[in-house]
Amino acid sequence: MFYDFDIPVRIVVGEGCSAQLGEYLSIAGVKKVLCVHDKGVAEAGIVDPLIENMEKAGIEVGRFDEVLPDPPMEIVEVGTDVAEKEKPDAIVAIGGGSSIDTAKAVNANYTNRGTLKDHALNLNGLQILPYDNPLKPLYVLPTTAGTGSEVSPTAVVTDKELKLKLSIASRDHLPKVALIDPALMVGMPPPITASTGLDALSHAVEGLMGGLALLIPSPMRLSFALTAIELILESLPVALKDGKNMKARTGMAYSAFMSILGAYGGLSFGHAVGHAIGEVCEIHNHGFLCSSVVPQTVEYLEEFIPEQITKLASLLKVDPDGKSVKQGLQSFYRECGVLSLKEMGMDMSMAKEVAHHATLGQYYLIAPKKPSEEEFVQWLEEAYEG
């Protein structure tokens, strides 16, 4: 097996780069777009200037503003109906991971109606399949720094009927251009800054121990993950204290997509458990949920990642062993105001169901060592108190 790195996304990073949106669309010959976002981003005053920017470039803009957290399939269908009415040449996503994932899913469903679930990793193992019909070009402008969806081939949507988060994966989902403007992130309140930042940290740390990462080690992937972790440890506390600190916001913007590139070998039990809590308990705080058992995961898989433990320990300034790294991560969580599962409203009577769900996804299946459901419950009990 080989390490294969191919990312056709043009990544533009820097304060003010979002002003180039209309120019990029115009040069590509786009005449009409569907702009996908949630109402909160619009109310924050981020969307209208970007729409004006596109219209000044001669681009007609249709809007879909009904994005919800952990986007349910029903919303994807509504967005698809809007796309069929608007008939855009391209899709523009403005917002956090939910908006970008919704845009990916709407794009795929619009161009290949009825086949979306065929691409769900939960349903077809580890296959990453192309679509029969080409998707519309996707342009993304993230307003949070955490999910890394701007460089990910995956769209995560929720199937409420199955009580599952579906990771719908295809290289066809990748954006054509990602305009990563930290100026769009300065208005993020501290709780969202912390939650999305911890999502990025989870991606990077879990990326050090994902199943395929251990099977096919790569210094390139490792460097992405470790650099992302370093940036988060330096930048997130500053961004939480001063949301307008452009250096910190830029550091977090870089960390968000670098952490995903560092996790191209798969994630681990943090996201397995985080997704399961969201599925079973319907709690919408993806970053905090996925980070909740990452410290336990590091300690549990210590024997498989001795070099990674040493590097993590150096960044956290703790002793180079799994228990110390676990405690170092938990200390950083407290510094960033991460909520405990208790504070997020988890009902511990659902812990066994959560543990069972955590064993069903691809992250569990590709792990080199697998906790029992009873061990997952013990991790949840520890994370419940924080």
Summary of the structure (lengths in Angstrom):
residues: 386
radius of gyration: 19.7
end to end distance: 39.9
largest distance: 58.9
contacts: 1476
relative contact order: 0.11
helix: 56%
strand: 11%
